[in-house]
């Protein structure tokens, strides 16, 4: 499905930056992949495969392709808080390249019905040629600070399907403060006999 017609392993980006961006586009390691969702993917689980290391960005063995129409929607939870600074994308050739990308912040379990909301940022793509191209887009970093969940929506491109080989995310990551919450939870629940109301148990459960 993915490695079919074109095998161009060179690309162009908007910044024309030839240097290695592997350290910059490393937020894929901070994604909760088990919880990542891709709606309208033709092959179950394929949406997770395109979030990969920078040096594998032109690897065409894995991709995600839309199913019943050209729309794709990614729900991407992080294992902490992110300040998103840029995205990079490699889309399918010719008729399967997306026309637009819309970003939404902190809307877990977003559905296609929610995509009618105003996006936090929208990017339009140029028409591709026959080769694979790498596009990089800076985000409004102030708007995408304190980000725990990112939704990426690719609307209908007027064609049969959308195909994407790679999405890279660049920015800063802050680890979730889970250790402090665990300690607090342990202290609260250490002596349950001291607490005679179920309300306390409910509140301590919420902390975890």
Buried (B, 14 or more C-beta within 10 A) or exposed (E): EBEEEBEEEEBEBEBEEEEEBEEBBBBBEBBEBEBBBBBBBBBEEBBBBBBBBBEEBBBBEBBBBBBEBBBBBBBBBBBBBBBBBBBBBBBBBBBBBBBBBBBBBEBEEBEBEEBEEEBBBEBEBEEBEEBBBBBBBBBEEEEBBEBBBBBBBBBEBEBEBBBBBBBBBBBEBEEEEEEEEEEBBEEBBEEEEEEEEEEBEEEBEEEE
